[in-house]
């Protein structure tokens, strides 16, 4: 999420990464690391692209991910868990950036970090929106159709996994406990400032309408977005990225997150890509691959918007501390309109 600039010195990072490679990666023991680049600079994490060139042999591309240098979106960052989840999912047949490594020693780069291969392929952006600008918007309808189908079938494949296959102990968390945790997060994110009324109302609605018998829990990706994928030229998924919000719960939590954010983007941009089809066709693709019908999807979409809105509250507080006007949070925020629309559905 591109919100704030990074505060780390790039030359110090470059030199530290180079030293770490010399000590930890045999094939790169004499490699030179060129200048670094970043896909975004933001609050979620500090992601750095690395090109390593050995004295003999071809250059290779890598990704280093660190916690944010300053205030972040979340109280804690456990990159070790993310590495274990990525590697475990890869071993189970889910495409991720693997093998990934975790370095707990902060002496190399000033903080623990994860190191993984950079997956070759195409990505889409949310700013500018991929629905209107970029290679996917310009692609033939058949490519768009293939991409959304590949995305949904890979998501369902992940949801067919047992949590014990995810590479790290992932406790099964009851749905009411997950709701409580996000309610606590919303309070923390507000940092003493008033919470927007539409989020309070939606959170209360989730408490009052909690599904009585949710589906069996599975592995959850967490931040299910097309922008967190790498695709090949034909539109097929190469890798799922960003497991910062991974956990366990009903598969509908992930699907609700994707649909809520995607449909909000569609509303803001005046329509979807022609090759994506409608909501009914998306659900049919997903359910066929999952092997069952989804349940209580409206509730999970509302909960997704509460969670996304809570993160927006945290961003607003960080920006306010930097002197940036945060009135967008309560005036014209698209999350409010999306909640009104979803909560009014029958």
Residue frames relative to the residue before (quaternion, step in Angstrom):
aa qw qx qy qz dx dy dz
X 1.0000 0.0000 0.0000 0.0000 0.00 0.00 0.00
X 0.2551 -0.8100 0.5117 0.1302 3.57 -0.30 1.23
X 0.1538 0.8171 -0.5315 0.1618 3.54 -0.14 1.29
X 0.8243 0.0419 0.0236 0.5640 3.56 0.80 -0.96
X 0.5364 -0.6395 0.4427 0.3275 3.57 -1.09 0.61
X 0.5329 -0.6226 0.4679 0.3309 3.54 -1.21 0.55
X 0.3221 -0.7660 0.5315 0.1642 3.55 -1.20 0.49
X 0.5319 0.6288 -0.4147 0.3868 3.60 1.23 0.18
X 0.4801 -0.6566 0.5026 0.2930 3.55 -1.14 0.67
X 0.4323 -0.7411 0.4492 0.2493 3.59 -0.57 1.14
X 0.6568 0.5066 -0.3318 0.4494 3.61 0.94 -0.73
X 0.6343 0.5061 -0.3370 0.4775 3.59 1.01 -0.70
X 0.6320 0.5189 -0.3265 0.4741 3.58 1.04 -0.77
X 0.6566 0.5257 -0.3152 0.4395 3.58 0.86 -0.97
X 0.6849 0.4786 -0.2877 0.4681 3.57 0.86 -0.96
X 0.6589 0.5078 -0.3145 0.4574 3.60 0.97 -0.80
X 0.6408 0.5085 -0.3258 0.4741 3.59 0.97 -0.79
X 0.6402 0.5260 -0.3295 0.4527 3.57 0.95 -0.84
X 0.6571 0.4970 -0.3168 0.4699 3.60 0.90 -0.86
X 0.6521 0.5173 -0.3207 0.4520 3.57 0.95 -0.86
X 0.6393 0.5189 -0.3288 0.4626 3.60 0.93 -0.80
X 0.6459 0.5268 -0.3234 0.4480 3.58 0.92 -0.88
X 0.7263 0.4417 -0.2334 0.4721 3.56 1.04 -0.76
X 0.8141 0.3394 -0.1214 0.4554 3.60 1.04 -0.74
X 0.7586 0.3119 -0.1766 0.5441 3.61 1.13 -0.46
X 0.3846 -0.7800 0.4415 0.2207 3.56 -0.18 1.31
X 0.6861 0.4956 -0.2929 0.4447 3.59 0.90 -0.86
X 0.7461 0.3513 -0.1992 0.5294 3.57 1.24 -0.34
X 0.2692 0.8163 -0.4766 0.1843 3.55 1.22 0.48
X 0.7653 0.2598 -0.1799 0.5608 3.60 1.21 -0.34
X 0.3785 0.7710 -0.4492 0.2460 3.56 1.27 0.29
X 0.3151 -0.6966 0.6115 0.2041 3.49 -1.31 0.51
X 0.2443 -0.7516 0.5953 0.1452 3.55 -0.97 0.85
X 0.3305 -0.7492 0.5447 0.1809 3.54 -0.70 1.11
X 0.7480 -0.3535 0.2838 0.4847 3.54 -1.29 -0.11
X 0.4572 -0.6978 0.4908 0.2512 3.55 -1.06 0.81
X 0.1026 -0.7558 0.6359 0.1181 3.53 -1.32 0.26
X 0.2505 -0.7657 0.5780 0.1302 3.55 -1.24 0.45
X 0.4418 -0.6784 0.5074 0.2953 3.60 -0.96 0.79
X 0.7569 -0.0737 0.0634 0.6463 3.56 1.11 -0.79
X 0.2331 -0.7111 0.6256 0.2206 3.53 -1.29 0.16
X 0.1993 0.8304 -0.4886 0.1792 3.54 -0.50 1.08
X 0.6858 -0.5131 0.3727 0.3571 3.46 -1.39 -0.18
X 0.5894 0.6015 -0.3778 0.3848 3.56 1.12 -0.55
X 0.7414 -0.2336 0.1711 0.6054 3.58 0.93 -0.89
X 0.4303 -0.6521 0.5521 0.2914 3.54 -1.34 0.17
X 0.0434 -0.8236 0.5643 -0.0372 3.57 -0.29 1.29
X 0.0808 -0.8113 0.5784 -0.0264 3.54 -0.78 1.11
X 0.2694 -0.7362 0.5998 0.1600 3.57 -0.99 0.90
X 0.1315 -0.8067 0.5762 -0.0019 3.53 -0.89 1.07
X 0.1221 -0.7447 0.6502 0.0882 3.56 -1.06 0.83
X 0.0897 -0.8040 0.5878 0.0078 3.58 -0.62 1.17
X 0.0742 -0.8162 0.5728 -0.0129 3.58 -0.71 1.11
X 0.2397 -0.7777 0.5631 0.1438 3.62 -0.43 1.16
X 0.6617 -0.5118 0.3589 0.4140 3.59 -1.24 0.34
X 0.7660 0.0948 -0.0755 0.6314 3.54 1.16 -0.60
X 0.6841 0.4349 -0.3395 0.4771 3.54 -0.84 0.95
X 0.6194 -0.5812 0.4030 0.3410 3.51 -1.31 0.34
X 0.5624 -0.5748 0.4767 0.3551 3.53 -1.27 0.47
X 0.1506 -0.7707 0.6127 0.0893 3.55 -1.19 0.61
X 0.3631 -0.7381 0.5397 0.1794 3.54 -1.21 0.68
X 0.0329 -0.8061 0.5894 -0.0413 3.54 -0.94 0.99
X 0.2617 -0.7324 0.6035 0.1757 3.53 -1.33 0.25
X 0.1123 -0.7494 0.6499 0.0583 3.53 -1.03 0.92
X 0.0641 -0.8024 0.5934 0.0059 3.55 -0.86 0.97
X 0.0698 -0.7951 0.6023 -0.0136 3.53 -0.85 1.10
X 0.5902 -0.5087 0.4509 0.4353 3.59 -1.24 0.19
X 0.6286 -0.5183 0.3894 0.4297 3.61 -1.15 0.34
X 0.5327 -0.6545 0.4358 0.3129 3.56 -1.07 0.73
X 0.7763 0.2243 -0.1333 0.5739 3.57 1.14 -0.58
X 0.8103 -0.1503 0.1544 0.5450 3.54 -0.99 -0.85
X 0.1601 -0.8105 0.5608 0.0543 3.56 -0.86 0.98
X 0.6860 -0.4938 0.3517 0.4024 3.51 -1.34 0.04
X 0.7900 0.2563 -0.1084 0.5463 3.56 1.15 -0.61
X 0.6122 -0.5875 0.3735 0.3748 3.59 -1.10 0.58
X 0.8074 0.0853 -0.0199 0.5835 3.61 1.01 -0.78
X 0.1926 -0.7594 0.6122 0.1067 3.55 -1.27 0.48
X 0.0577 -0.7982 0.5997 -0.0062 3.58 -0.60 1.17
X 0.1478 -0.8251 0.5425 0.0560 3.55 0.11 1.31
X 0.5690 0.5958 -0.3867 0.4144 3.58 1.14 -0.52
X 0.6446 0.5052 -0.3173 0.4781 3.57 0.99 -0.78
X 0.6383 0.5295 -0.3354 0.4468 3.58 0.95 -0.82
X 0.6394 0.5159 -0.3227 0.4699 3.59 0.99 -0.82
X 0.6669 0.5020 -0.3093 0.4556 3.58 0.86 -0.92
X 0.6542 0.5067 -0.3152 0.4647 3.58 0.96 -0.83
X 0.6573 0.5092 -0.3226 0.4522 3.60 0.85 -0.90
X 0.6935 0.4689 -0.2872 0.4655 3.57 0.82 -0.93
X 0.6485 0.5176 -0.3191 0.4579 3.57 1.00 -0.77
X 0.6592 0.4943 -0.3090 0.4749 3.58 0.96 -0.82
X 0.6249 0.5350 -0.3382 0.4571 3.57 1.01 -0.77
X 0.6585 0.5056 -0.3053 0.4664 3.58 0.96 -0.87
X 0.6856 0.4654 -0.2737 0.4884 3.59 1.18 -0.58
X 0.6429 -0.5724 0.3082 0.4049 3.59 1.27 0.16
X 0.5302 0.5957 -0.4242 0.4290 3.59 1.25 0.19
X 0.4105 -0.7345 0.4726 0.2621 3.63 -0.70 0.97
X 0.1435 0.7614 -0.6175 0.1358 3.56 -0.69 1.15
X 0.5923 -0.5268 0.4501 0.4111 3.55 -1.33 0.03
X 0.2879 0.7524 -0.5253 0.2741 3.55 0.02 1.31
X 0.5356 -0.1406 -0.8277 -0.0904 1.47 -2.31 1.01
X 0.2508 -0.7484 0.5990 0.1347 3.53 -1.08 0.81
X 0.2100 -0.7667 0.5959 0.1139 3.56 -1.21 0.60
X 0.2391 -0.7541 0.5941 0.1458 3.54 -1.20 0.60
X 0.1226 -0.7736 0.6190 0.0575 3.54 -0.93 0.95
X 0.2147 -0.8210 0.5166 0.1138 3.61 -0.32 1.21
X 0.5988 0.5946 -0.3596 0.3983 3.60 1.18 -0.48
X 0.2955 -0.7969 0.4968 0.1753 3.64 -0.46 1.10
X 0.5012 0.6886 -0.4246 0.3071 3.60 1.20 -0.22
X 0.6082 0.5755 -0.3633 0.4086 3.62 1.14 -0.50
X 0.8403 0.0873 0.0099 0.5349 3.57 0.74 -1.08
X 0.6178 -0.5617 0.3491 0.4254 3.57 1.24 0.12
X 0.7756 0.0812 -0.0584 0.6232 3.58 1.33 -0.06
X 0.5828 -0.5238 0.4503 0.4281 3.61 -1.17 0.29
X 0.0278 -0.8112 0.5840 0.0016 3.58 -1.14 0.54
X 0.3223 -0.6968 0.5976 0.2312 3.52 -1.36 0.24
X 0.1797 -0.7742 0.6053 0.0443 3.53 -1.16 0.82
X 0.1250 0.8045 -0.5629 0.1426 3.57 -0.72 1.05
X 0.5928 -0.5603 0.4195 0.3982 3.58 -1.19 0.36
X 0.3994 -0.6683 0.5654 0.2725 3.53 -1.20 0.57
X 0.3323 -0.7689 0.5172 0.1756 3.57 -0.63 1.14
X 0.3788 -0.7283 0.5268 0.2204 3.55 -0.78 1.03
X 0.4850 0.6514 -0.4892 0.3180 3.55 -0.99 0.81
X 0.6106 -0.5565 0.4360 0.3568 3.50 -1.34 -0.27
X 0.1280 -0.7597 0.6312 0.0902 3.54 -1.20 0.61
X 0.3178 -0.7121 0.5839 0.2255 3.55 -1.30 0.32
X 0.3240 -0.7527 0.5476 0.1689 3.54 -1.20 0.53
X 0.3928 -0.6948 0.5478 0.2508 3.54 -1.23 0.51
X 0.7793 0.1322 -0.0855 0.6066 3.57 1.26 -0.38
X 0.3884 -0.3335 -0.7866 0.3451 1.56 -0.50 2.50
X 0.6146 -0.6068 0.3576 0.3552 3.59 -1.12 0.64
X 0.5033 -0.6798 0.4555 0.2776 3.55 -0.91 0.97
X 0.5629 0.6025 -0.3917 0.4084 3.60 1.19 -0.31
X 0.7932 0.2969 -0.1422 0.5123 3.58 1.14 -0.52
X 0.7993 0.2157 -0.0765 0.5556 3.60 1.07 -0.67
X 0.7279 0.4546 -0.3226 0.3994 3.56 -1.10 0.73
X 0.7717 -0.4086 0.2462 0.4205 3.49 -1.38 0.11
X 0.6643 0.5058 -0.3263 0.4432 3.62 0.97 -0.75
X 0.6400 0.5107 -0.3262 0.4724 3.60 1.00 -0.78
X 0.7096 0.4479 -0.2510 0.4825 3.58 1.10 -0.71
X 0.5428 0.6539 -0.3914 0.3529 3.60 1.24 -0.34
X 0.6070 -0.5386 0.4247 0.4013 3.58 -1.21 0.41
X 0.6475 -0.5348 0.3793 0.3885 3.54 -1.19 0.57
X 0.6256 0.5509 -0.3468 0.4300 3.59 1.02 -0.74
X 0.6448 0.5063 -0.3219 0.4736 3.60 1.04 -0.74
X 0.6315 0.5237 -0.3240 0.4712 3.57 0.99 -0.82
X 0.6567 0.5123 -0.3057 0.4613 3.58 0.95 -0.88
X 0.6531 0.5073 -0.3105 0.4687 3.57 0.97 -0.84
X 0.6514 0.5330 -0.3189 0.4358 3.58 0.97 -0.84
X 0.7003 0.4445 -0.3011 0.4705 3.61 0.75 -0.91
X 0.6260 0.5289 -0.3432 0.4590 3.58 1.08 -0.62
X 0.6530 0.5012 -0.3120 0.4743 3.58 0.97 -0.84
X 0.6329 0.5382 -0.3228 0.4533 3.58 0.99 -0.84
X 0.7196 0.4547 -0.2594 0.4563 3.59 0.78 -1.01
X 0.6654 0.4838 -0.3215 0.4689 3.61 0.98 -0.68
X 0.6312 0.5003 -0.3405 0.4851 3.61 1.07 -0.59
X 0.6162 0.5297 -0.3443 0.4702 3.57 1.07 -0.71
X 0.6704 0.4866 -0.3000 0.4730 3.59 0.90 -0.87
X 0.6155 0.5426 -0.3514 0.4508 3.61 1.03 -0.70
X 0.6273 0.5148 -0.3296 0.4825 3.57 1.03 -0.76
X 0.7016 0.4821 -0.2725 0.4483 3.57 0.94 -0.89
X 0.6060 0.5349 -0.3737 0.4549 3.59 1.19 -0.17
X 0.5476 0.6330 -0.3915 0.3823 3.60 1.23 -0.19
X 0.4346 -0.6327 0.5687 0.2957 3.51 -1.25 0.53
X 0.5702 -0.6279 0.3952 0.3528 3.65 -0.88 0.81
X 0.6041 0.5767 -0.3699 0.4070 3.60 1.09 -0.50
X 0.6415 0.5280 -0.3283 0.4494 3.61 1.23 -0.25
X 0.5343 0.6943 -0.3772 0.3003 3.60 1.23 -0.16
X 0.6060 -0.6282 0.3396 0.3504 3.61 1.19 0.17
X 0.7740 0.1297 -0.0984 0.6119 3.58 1.21 -0.19
X 0.5869 -0.5735 0.4006 0.4076 3.62 -0.99 0.59
X 0.0328 -0.7972 0.6021 -0.0302 3.55 -0.67 1.13
X 0.2786 -0.7953 0.5096 0.1736 3.59 -0.13 1.21
X 0.4464 -0.6532 0.5418 0.2839 3.53 -1.15 0.70
X 0.1094 -0.8081 0.5787 0.0121 3.56 -0.62 1.17
X 0.4452 -0.6935 0.5005 0.2653 3.57 -0.82 1.01
X 0.6212 -0.5888 0.3712 0.3601 3.54 -1.10 0.71
X 0.6503 0.5076 -0.3345 0.4556 3.61 0.95 -0.74
X 0.6337 0.5174 -0.3304 0.4708 3.59 1.09 -0.66
X 0.6222 0.5248 -0.3379 0.4725 3.58 1.07 -0.71
X 0.6364 0.5138 -0.3225 0.4764 3.58 0.99 -0.81
X 0.6450 0.5139 -0.3219 0.4650 3.60 0.95 -0.83
X 0.6486 0.5273 -0.3258 0.4417 3.59 0.94 -0.87
X 0.6924 0.4551 -0.2855 0.4817 3.58 0.93 -0.83
X 0.5840 0.5445 -0.3750 0.4710 3.59 1.13 -0.49
X 0.6419 0.5028 -0.3113 0.4881 3.57 1.03 -0.81
X 0.6281 0.5331 -0.3366 0.4561 3.58 1.01 -0.79
X 0.6332 0.5368 -0.3333 0.4469 3.59 0.96 -0.86
X 0.6481 0.5029 -0.3159 0.4767 3.58 0.96 -0.82
X 0.6542 0.5037 -0.3101 0.4713 3.59 0.96 -0.87
X 0.6607 0.5303 -0.3080 0.4329 3.57 0.91 -0.93
X 0.6586 0.5265 -0.3124 0.4374 3.58 1.00 -0.78
X 0.1835 -0.8425 0.4908 0.1252 3.59 1.25 -0.45
X 0.7689 -0.3727 0.1855 0.4853 3.55 0.94 0.92
X 0.5863 0.5554 -0.3774 0.4532 3.60 1.23 -0.21
X 0.6268 -0.5395 0.3828 0.4116 3.62 -1.15 0.41
X 0.3664 -0.6957 0.5736 0.2295 3.56 -1.05 0.80
X 0.5368 -0.6306 0.4331 0.3558 3.63 -0.83 0.88
X 0.5626 -0.6584 0.3948 0.3068 3.54 -0.90 0.98
X 0.6405 0.5365 -0.3460 0.4269 3.59 1.01 -0.71
X 0.6465 0.4944 -0.3298 0.4783 3.60 1.12 -0.54
X 0.6112 0.5316 -0.3487 0.4714 3.59 1.05 -0.71
X 0.6685 0.5017 -0.3030 0.4578 3.59 0.91 -0.92
X 0.6744 0.4892 -0.2992 0.4651 3.59 0.96 -0.84
X 0.6238 0.5212 -0.3419 0.4715 3.59 1.02 -0.73
X 0.6579 0.5021 -0.3093 0.4684 3.58 0.94 -0.87
X 0.6188 0.5355 -0.3395 0.4636 3.58 1.04 -0.75
X 0.6398 0.5202 -0.3271 0.4615 3.59 0.97 -0.82
X 0.6514 0.5098 -0.3204 0.4617 3.59 0.97 -0.79
X 0.7024 0.4767 -0.2663 0.4566 3.56 0.95 -0.88
X 0.7803 0.3232 -0.1499 0.5140 3.60 1.11 -0.62
X 0.2015 0.8128 -0.5208 0.1658 3.58 1.20 0.52
X 0.4945 -0.6620 0.4611 0.3235 3.64 -0.76 0.94
X 0.4628 -0.7216 0.4516 0.2472 3.55 -0.83 1.04
X 0.8034 0.0925 -0.0174 0.5879 3.59 1.02 -0.79
X 0.0870 -0.8335 0.5441 0.0412 3.61 0.34 1.21
X 0.6194 -0.5493 0.4024 0.3908 3.60 -1.18 0.47
X 0.6672 -0.4898 0.3755 0.4172 3.54 -1.28 0.34
X 0.4959 -0.6791 0.4476 0.3042 3.60 -0.94 0.82
X 0.0897 -0.7631 0.6385 0.0452 3.50 -1.24 0.60
X 0.6693 -0.4166 0.3827 0.4818 3.56 -1.29 -0.22
X 0.1455 -0.7736 0.6112 0.0828 3.57 -1.01 0.84
X 0.4568 -0.6708 0.5228 0.2609 3.55 -1.01 0.90
X 0.3964 -0.7417 0.4519 0.2975 3.57 0.94 -0.87
X 0.8165 0.0550 0.0106 0.5746 3.58 0.29 -1.25
X 0.0020 0.8528 -0.5192 0.0559 3.55 0.48 1.29
X 0.2827 0.7390 -0.5572 0.2519 3.54 -0.22 1.33
X 0.5739 -0.5735 0.4508 0.3721 3.56 -1.15 0.56
X 0.6309 0.5486 -0.3320 0.4368 3.58 1.10 -0.64
X 0.6770 0.4368 -0.2939 0.5144 3.60 1.26 -0.17
X 0.5925 0.5182 -0.3788 0.4868 3.56 1.09 0.79
X 0.2356 -0.6866 0.6552 0.2094 3.49 -1.41 0.26
X 0.1324 -0.8009 0.5832 0.0319 3.58 -0.93 0.97
X 0.4284 -0.6497 0.5419 0.3172 3.55 -1.22 0.39
X 0.7385 -0.4359 0.2705 0.4375 3.58 -1.27 0.13
X 0.6757 0.4953 -0.2880 0.4639 3.57 1.16 -0.59
X 0.5875 -0.6038 0.3614 0.3996 3.59 1.27 -0.11
X 0.5135 0.6332 -0.4303 0.3876 3.60 1.21 0.23
X 0.5516 -0.6253 0.4446 0.3273 3.57 -1.10 0.77
X 0.2185 -0.7508 0.6139 0.1084 3.54 -0.98 0.97
X 0.7989 -0.1121 0.1071 0.5812 3.58 0.96 -0.83
X 0.3066 -0.6718 0.6405 0.2109 3.50 -1.29 0.63
X 0.1552 -0.8142 0.5583 0.0355 3.57 -0.89 0.98
X 0.8303 0.3139 -0.1938 0.4177 3.51 -1.42 0.21
X 0.0994 0.8104 -0.5612 0.1358 3.55 0.02 1.38
X 0.2027 0.8262 -0.4988 0.1657 3.55 1.17 0.64
X 0.7611 0.3298 -0.1766 0.5298 3.59 1.08 -0.73
X 0.3166 0.7761 -0.4966 0.2255 3.59 1.22 0.30
X 0.1709 0.7717 -0.5986 0.1300 3.54 -1.19 0.61
X 0.5089 -0.6032 0.4836 0.3786 3.54 -1.08 -0.71
X 0.3274 0.7175 -0.5732 0.2224 3.52 -1.25 0.53
X 0.7172 -0.3971 0.3090 0.4821 3.59 -1.23 -0.11
X 0.5847 -0.5931 0.4234 0.3565 3.58 -1.04 0.75
X 0.5814 0.6141 -0.3618 0.3923 3.58 1.12 -0.65
X 0.5581 0.5936 -0.4080 0.4120 3.61 1.13 -0.42
X 0.6779 0.4660 -0.2822 0.4937 3.59 0.96 -0.85
X 0.6700 0.4936 -0.3080 0.4612 3.57 0.85 -0.92
X 0.6444 0.5248 -0.3219 0.4536 3.59 0.96 -0.82
X 0.6184 0.5389 -0.3340 0.4643 3.58 1.06 -0.78
X 0.6740 0.4913 -0.3051 0.4596 3.58 0.82 -0.97
X 0.7014 0.4741 -0.2867 0.4483 3.58 0.75 -1.02
X 0.6505 0.5271 -0.3320 0.4346 3.60 0.90 -0.87
X 0.7168 0.4361 -0.2644 0.4756 3.59 0.81 -0.97
X 0.6491 0.5155 -0.3284 0.4529 3.59 0.98 -0.79
X 0.6889 0.4767 -0.2928 0.4609 3.59 0.85 -0.91
X 0.6052 0.5277 -0.3580 0.4765 3.59 1.12 -0.54
X 0.6421 0.5108 -0.3129 0.4785 3.58 1.04 -0.79
X 0.6259 0.5354 -0.3293 0.4617 3.57 1.01 -0.82
X 0.6630 0.5072 -0.3062 0.4576 3.58 0.91 -0.91
X 0.6739 0.4988 -0.2944 0.4587 3.59 0.99 -0.80
X 0.7699 0.3700 -0.1773 0.4888 3.58 1.10 -0.67
X 0.5660 -0.6755 0.3536 0.3134 3.56 1.22 0.36
X 0.8208 -0.1517 0.0635 0.5470 3.57 1.10 0.51
X 0.4963 -0.6630 0.4897 0.2724 3.51 -1.31 0.47
X 0.6285 -0.4863 0.4210 0.4373 3.57 -1.30 0.01
X 0.5512 -0.6606 0.3863 0.3325 3.61 -0.84 0.89
X 0.6868 0.5027 -0.2946 0.4345 3.59 1.04 -0.67
X 0.5698 0.6260 -0.3790 0.3739 3.59 1.22 -0.29
X 0.3622 -0.7234 0.5133 0.2864 3.58 1.10 -0.49
X 0.5994 -0.5673 0.4143 0.3837 3.56 -1.27 -0.17
X 0.7491 -0.3944 0.2876 0.4479 3.55 -1.34 0.04
X 0.6376 0.5454 -0.3314 0.4315 3.58 0.97 -0.84
X 0.6829 0.4728 -0.2954 0.4721 3.59 0.91 -0.85
X 0.6104 0.5357 -0.3540 0.4639 3.60 1.06 -0.67
X 0.6743 0.4925 -0.2997 0.4614 3.57 0.87 -0.94
X 0.6313 0.5345 -0.3412 0.4466 3.59 1.00 -0.76
X 0.6413 0.5188 -0.3208 0.4656 3.58 0.98 -0.84
X 0.6862 0.4882 -0.2819 0.4598 3.55 0.87 -0.98
X 0.6937 0.4864 -0.2893 0.4455 3.60 0.79 -0.98
X 0.6110 0.5458 -0.3536 0.4514 3.59 1.04 -0.72
X 0.6998 0.4536 -0.2668 0.4830 3.57 0.94 -0.87
X 0.6584 0.5099 -0.3135 0.4564 3.60 1.02 -0.74
X 0.3958 -0.7414 0.4562 0.2926 3.57 1.08 -0.73
X 0.7614 0.2027 -0.1830 0.5879 3.58 1.22 0.34
X 0.5478 -0.5827 0.4784 0.3625 3.54 -1.32 0.21
X 0.4619 -0.6617 0.5049 0.3062 3.56 -1.10 0.60
X 0.2576 -0.7774 0.5638 0.1065 3.54 -1.22 0.63
X 0.8699 0.0911 -0.0532 0.4819 3.56 -1.21 0.65
X 0.1506 0.8543 -0.4910 0.0799 3.56 1.10 0.70
X 0.5925 0.5700 -0.3798 0.4241 3.61 1.04 -0.66
X 0.6372 0.5226 -0.3410 0.4523 3.61 0.93 -0.84
X 0.6948 0.4808 -0.2928 0.4476 3.59 0.84 -0.92
X 0.6194 0.5173 -0.3536 0.4731 3.59 1.12 -0.51
X 0.6320 0.5057 -0.3386 0.4798 3.59 0.98 -0.75
X 0.6542 0.5074 -0.3141 0.4646 3.58 0.91 -0.88
X 0.6227 0.5354 -0.3377 0.4600 3.59 1.02 -0.73
X 0.6766 0.4805 -0.2954 0.4734 3.58 0.94 -0.84
X 0.5943 0.5326 -0.3652 0.4793 3.60 1.12 -0.56
X 0.6753 0.4880 -0.2984 0.4657 3.59 0.88 -0.90
X 0.6584 0.4937 -0.3049 0.4793 3.57 0.92 -0.89
X 0.6548 0.5133 -0.3054 0.4632 3.56 1.00 -0.83
X 0.6196 0.5375 -0.3424 0.4582 3.58 1.06 -0.71
X 0.6374 0.5076 -0.3237 0.4809 3.58 1.03 -0.75
X 0.6172 0.5324 -0.3393 0.4695 3.59 1.07 -0.70
X 0.6069 0.5422 -0.3493 0.4644 3.59 1.07 -0.70
X 0.6506 0.5060 -0.3169 0.4694 3.58 0.95 -0.85
X 0.6401 0.5134 -0.3273 0.4686 3.59 0.95 -0.83
X 0.6479 0.5278 -0.3226 0.4445 3.58 0.93 -0.87
X 0.6600 0.5026 -0.3167 0.4600 3.58 0.97 -0.82
X 0.6475 0.5053 -0.3262 0.4679 3.59 0.97 -0.81
X 0.6686 0.4943 -0.3044 0.4648 3.58 0.91 -0.86
X 0.6267 0.5373 -0.3417 0.4493 3.58 1.00 -0.78
X 0.6395 0.5236 -0.3196 0.4633 3.58 1.06 -0.77
X 0.6839 0.4502 -0.2718 0.5057 3.57 1.25 -0.47
X 0.5909 -0.6105 0.3499 0.3946 3.56 1.29 0.12
X 0.5108 0.6426 -0.4186 0.3885 3.59 1.28 0.26
X 0.5162 -0.6467 0.4679 0.3104 3.57 -0.96 0.90
X 0.1407 -0.8138 0.5617 0.0494 3.57 -0.80 1.02
X 0.3086 0.7875 -0.4914 0.2078 3.60 1.16 0.41
X 0.5080 0.6510 -0.4151 0.3818 3.59 1.24 -0.32
X 0.5708 0.6221 -0.3812 0.3767 3.58 1.15 -0.52
X 0.8039 0.2544 -0.1174 0.5247 3.58 1.02 -0.77
X 0.7258 0.3593 -0.2443 0.5333 3.60 1.21 -0.14
X 0.8606 -0.0003 -0.0366 0.5080 3.55 -0.40 1.24
X 0.3510 0.7301 -0.5201 0.2706 3.60 1.14 0.38
X 0.4555 -0.7206 0.4428 0.2778 3.63 -0.66 1.02
X 0.5368 0.6181 -0.4120 0.4002 3.61 1.18 -0.40
X 0.6286 0.5422 -0.3447 0.4383 3.58 0.99 -0.77
X 0.6774 0.4843 -0.2960 0.4680 3.58 0.89 -0.91
X 0.6396 0.5253 -0.3262 0.4566 3.57 1.03 -0.78
X 0.6477 0.5109 -0.3198 0.4660 3.59 1.00 -0.78
X 0.6343 0.5215 -0.3366 0.4609 3.57 0.94 -0.80
X 0.6688 0.5054 -0.3037 0.4527 3.57 0.92 -0.90
X 0.7161 0.4569 -0.2707 0.4529 3.61 0.76 -1.01
X 0.6890 0.4909 -0.2938 0.4449 3.58 0.91 -0.88
X 0.6713 0.4926 -0.3040 0.4629 3.58 1.19 -0.44
X 0.5035 0.6520 -0.4246 0.3757 3.57 1.26 -0.14
X 0.3791 -0.7057 0.5487 0.2393 3.54 -1.18 0.57
